[in-house]
Amino acid sequence: MTLTPAARSIHLATAGLGFTQIVGWGTTFLMPSVLGRHIEESLGLPSEIVFAGITVMFGVGALLAPQVGRLIDRSGARTIMASGSALYAVSLAALAFSQGLVSYLLCWAAMGIASTLALSTPSSIALAQVAGPGARRAIAMLAIIGGFASTVFWPLSGALDVAVGWRGTLLVYAAIHLFACLPVHLLVLPGQPPTHHLAAAANPAASGVPSEVRSHAFLLLSVTLASGAFVFTGAMVHMIELMRGLGHPAASAVLLASLIGPSQVTVRVFELLFGHRYSIMNSAVFGSAALVLGLGVALLDGGNFVVALACIVSYGIANGLKAVQRATLPLALFGRGQFGAYMGRLALPQGIVSASAPPILAAVLSTRGTTGALWLIFAAATLSLVTMILLARLARNVR
């Protein structure tokens, strides 16, 4: 079957952005999981400070997200995302030469700026601009590809660490951003927003919820996504510890946590293949309910392996759906005209919550134990579900 030029552009952008998102997540958020121990030893920093780099990155990126979203709406994503790749390269190279606390955290702050230019939110905005009406399907495919970041970069980081050390590994990653990701952004993205995006911008109220309830819908969406982000970011970092706290041996805890990835990818594939057959609002409510159900059964009998497995699968399904819906829900509710502005505004509370979730959950784990931590994330998940149900009622005509 011969693809039209528009279809080829969508496929090329999806594949290219999928590659850069794998690299972006793998070299930043996932990197300390493998290199953190050697960074601690080399720089003389405690583990909490090493992983606090991720918190700094999320926090700095969140503050800049609204402005970047509006800028992409006006000028397109090509130059902005390419600039983010260049800044990633500089930041990772500088991190390779860091000598202590201040230089270490400053490098992570620079990566926060790079992230808001080239990671996650900008990629969804860029793909929505390129794909137009086919954005939901394209974003679902992007989420599937991005789900392989840990599969690729955890073993790669381990192998490079053995071969060239943690500093050499970061220099390799800087080179990948500079010589692979930057050219990909320049090649797969248009220099200006496509004409169909500009047409949508000229009539921003043509789709989604009515203009008179948009502010209410935005508030509900912001709360449900931010409270969900608390669960997904905080619990993901501490999942193995949570499983061990429920009474599972170390090997079983690792096995259970490793099943999150396959669950996420499976539900994303299902969303890609069948998402056009059901309402996105129904899918969002289902994902939120699955999270509450999974955490609820963990609180009841999480020490049972089968129950813990059900909890992990439910968590993976919910996380997999939320990764797609963080971009597709604003698109369905507010249309393509000001998509970047909405995504940027939504990224601010999500980023702040994501930055604070790991240390908050760590503090609760140390003072209240696993049960206290589970109750906290269960409460956040319940808030996410309630606000999602209210949003679905408000936007019952949105598909």
N, C-alpha and C positions, 0 to 999 in steps of 0.2 A: 504494500500500500504506500503510495506516494504522499508524503506530508506536505501540507501547504507551508509557505514561508512563515506564517504566523505560528503554526504548530511547531515548526522547527525551532523558532525562537524561544517558545515556551519550554520545549524539551531541553534545549541547550542551557537556558537560564536555570532550570531546575537542577540539572546535573552539575553545573558549575557551582551554584550556590550550595548544593548539597556537599560538594567537596570542601568548600571554604568553611562551612559550618562544622563539619567533622574536625577540620584542623583547628578552628577557633575554640571549640569546646575542649578538644583533646589537649591543646597546649596551654590552657589556662585553668578552667574549673577542675578538670580531671588530673592535671599534672601533679599537684602536691600529694595525691594518694600514693604515687609511686616514688617520686623524688623527695618527698617531704622529710623522710628520716635522714637522708644524707645532707639536705639543706640545714636541718637542725644541728647536726654534728659540725658542719663546716662553718656556719655562722655563729654558733653558740646561742641559738634562739630556742625558746621552749616551743613545744608542738602547737600550743594555742596561738602563738604569734605567727608561726609559719602558715597555719590554716586561716588566720585572720586576713591574710592577703586576699583571699576570695571575698571576704566581707567588704574589704576596702574597694575591690573591683566592682562589686554589685552596687555599693553605695554611691560611688562616683558616677558610674554609668547611669544610675537612676536619675540623678540630678540633672543630667544633660539630655535625657531622652525626649522630653517634650519639644525642645528646640530643634533637635535633630529630626524628629518626625515631621515637623512643619517644613523644615528645609527640604527634605526628600519629596514632600508633596509638590513643592514649587519647582525644584531643579532636577529631580530624579536621583537615583541612588548610585549611579556609576562612579562618579568622582568621590563621593563621600565614602563608599565602601572601599574603594582603592586606597584612599587616604588612611582608613582604619587599618588596612593590611600593612601599610608602611609604618604606622605607629606601633602596631603589634611587633613588627620586626625590631624596631628601635628599643621598645620596652623589654622584650625578651633578651636581646643582646645586653642591655644594661643590667638586667637581673642576673645574667651569667657572671657579671663582674661585681655584683654587690658584695659588700663587706660587713654589713651590720644591719641593725634594726631600721634606721632611717632610710638608707638607700633601698633596702628590701621593700618597705611599704610604699615608698615613692614610685618604685617600678610597678607595683600593683595598681597604684592610683592611675598611672599612665595607661595601664592595660584596661582600666575602667573606661577611660576616654575612648580607647580603641574599640572596646566592646560595643559602646553605644553607637559607634560609626559603622561597625562591620559584623556584629554578631546578633543573631536571633531576630530582634524587632526590625532592623533595617532590611534583613533578608526577606522577611514576610511582606514588608511594604513594597520592596522591589519586585517580588514575584507577583503580587497583586496588580502592580502597574503593568507588568509584561503580559500576564495571563488574562487580564480583564475578566469576562464572565466565567472563565474556567479556573478562577483563583482558588476556590475551595479544594478542588482536586489537586492542583499543583502544590498547594501548601501542605496537603496531606502527604504527598509524595516526598516533599522536602523533609517533613517530620520523620518519615520512615528512614530516609537516608541518614539524617542527623542522629538517629537512634543508634547508629553503629560507631559513634565516636569512642565509647569506652572499649568496644571490641577491637578497634584499630589501635588506639593510643595507649591503653594500659600495657599490652605486651610490647609495643614499640618503645615506650618510655623505659621499660625494664631492660630491653635489649641494648638500647643506646646508653643507658646508665652504666651497664657493665662494660661497654666498649669504650666510651669516652668520658664517663663521669657526668654528674648532674649539670655542671657548667657547660660542658661540650654538648650535652643534649639540648640545652636551651639555645645554644648558638645554631644548632641544626634546625630547631624549630623557627628561629628568627629567619633563617635562610628560606625555609618553606613559605613563610608568609610573604617574604619579599619577592622571591623568584617564581612562586607558583600561584599563591592566592591573589596577589596584586594584579598580575596579568589576566587571571581568570575574570576578575571583576571588570576589567577594562574590555574584555572580549565578549562576555555574555550579556552585558547590560547595555541598554541604549543610552546615548548621551543625554537625551531629554526624555521626560515622561511621554509614553505613547499617546497618540491622538485620542484613543478611546478613553484613556484616563483623564485627559484634559476635558473631554466632553462631559464626563461624569462630574468633574470638579465644577463645571459651569452650572450643573443642576444637582447640587448635593442632596436634595430632599427627594430625589427620584426613587429611592429604594430604602428599605428598612422600616424602622418604626416611625410613626408620625412625629413631626417636628415638636409638637407640644409636649410629648412625653420623653423626648430624647435626653434631657438632663436627668430625669428620674431613672431611665434605663441605664445611662452611663454610670450613675452612682451605684446601682445594684450590680452592674457588671464589674465595676472597680472593686467592690467589696468581695464578690464571690471569687474573682481571680486572685486578689491579694491574700485572702484567707487560705485559698487553695495553695498558693505559692509558699506560705508558711509551712504547710504540711509537706509538700513535695521537696522543698529545698532542705528543710531541717531534718526530716525523717530520712532522706536519701543519704545524707552525710553520716547519720548515726544508726543506719538500719542494722548493721551487723551487731553493734552494741545492744540495740533494742532486742534483737533476737536472742542474744546471749543472756540478757537480763530476764527474758521470759523462761530461761532454763534450758535452752538448747546448747549442746556442745559447740565448740568453735567451728568444727568442720560443718556441722549441720547449719549453723548460722550463716556461714559463707555460702553454702549451697542454696539456702532459701533466698538470701539477698541477690544471688546471681540470677534468679528466675524473674526478677523485675524486668530486665531487658527484653527477654523473649515475650513476656506478657505485653509490654508496651508496643513492640514491633507488630505482634499479631493483631492487636486491636487497631493499630494504624493502617495495616493492610486491609482489614475489614472495612474501615472507614473509607479508604481509597476506592475499594471495589463497589461498595454498596451505599456509600453515604448519600448518593443522589436519590435514594429510594425512601428516605425518611427525613423528618424535620431535624435540623441542627439543634433546635431547642430541646427536643426529646432526647437526643444524643447527649446533650450537656447535662440534663437532669439525671439521666442514667449514670453517667460517669461520676457525678457528685454523690449519688446514692450508693454506688459501688464502694466508694471510699469510706463513707460512714459505716456501711455494713462490714467491710473488712476490718476496720479498726475496732468496731463493736465486738466482733467475735474474738479478736485478739485480747480484749479486756476481759472477756468471759472465761476463755480457756486457751490463752496463747501458748501455754507450755506444751500443748498437744501438737504434734508435728503436722497432722492433717489440717487442724484449725489454723496453724501458722501459715501453712501453704495456701489455704484459702485467703488469708489476710494478704499475703504477698501478691497473689494473682489479682485480687481486687485492687490493691494499691497500684500495681502495674497497669491494669486496664484504665483506672482513673487517670493516672499520670500520662498514659499514652494518648487518651482522648483530650486531656487538658492542653497538651503540647500543640495539638492541632487547633483546638478551639480558642486558644489565646489570640490567634490571628483571624480565624474564620468567624468567630462570634461578632467582633467589631465590624467585620466586613458585611455580615448579614444584617446587623442591626442598624448600621449607619451609612452603608454604601461605600463606593470607592472614591467619591469626590474628595473627602477630607480624611481618608484612611490613615495617612501618615500622622496627622495631627492627633487623631484619636488614639492610635497605637502608642505614640509618644507619651500622651497624658496617662494612659493606662500603665505604661512601663514604670512611671515614677513610683507609685505606691507598691507595685510588685517588686521593684528593685530594692526599695528600702526594707520591705518585709523579708525578701530573700537574703539580704545582707545580715539582718538581725536574727533570723531563725536559727542558724547553727549554734551561735554562742548562747542564745536563750535556752535552747533545748539542752545544750551541754550543762548549763547551770542547773536546770531542773533535774537532769539525770543525776548530778552529783549530790543534790540536796533532797530530792523527793523520790529518786529511784526510777526504775522503768515504768512502774504503774503511774506515777505522777506525770512522766513525759507522755505516756500514751493518752492519759486523760486530757492533757493540754492539746495535743494534736487532734484528738477526737472532737474537742470543743471547736477548734478552728475548722475542722471538716464539716461539722454540723452547721456552723455559720455559713460556710460556703454553699451547702445544700439548700438551706432555707432561702438565702438570697437568690440562688439560681432558680428555685421554684417560683419565687415572686417575679423574677425577670421573665420566666417562661410564660407566666400568666399575663404579664404586661405586653409581651411580644408574641402572642399566640398565633398571629397570622404570618410570622416570619418562618420561612422554611430554610 
